[in-house]
């Protein structure tokens, strides 16, 4: 429960079976304390992700939507019904105050025959896991704060 890495004891805490340290056993009932309950060990691997392609809505989406509406010679009210959206939302899109979600932008692309989504290259990030500290845990911090 507290995150401390030590010999763990299997206990029933509020109806759930958890592996807890000797300090956290007081919050539940001990089921068994076996020598097989070992310390949890973290494997340290360098996890380097590959560059991924993500999609984003283009920056001039408001102008594109408005020009599509003007090209069809429709009022905002009629155009909103055509694309099955609220008129207030359409107005915010045209003014650039509200960015359409990616799925809605794709729907608009199909209905209006315009390009609203573009690919964005994401850089690789080194996601190396670090070993947690041995002595001080989040549970210890909470106990210290309660004493003051």
Secondary structure, DSSP 8 states (H G I E B T S, - for coil): -----S--EEEEETTEEEEE-TTGGGGSEEEE--TT-----------B----EEEEE-TTHHHHHHHHHHHTT--HHHHHHHHT--HHHHHHHHHTSS---HHHHHHHHHHHT---EEEEE----B-------SS--HHHHHHHHHH-
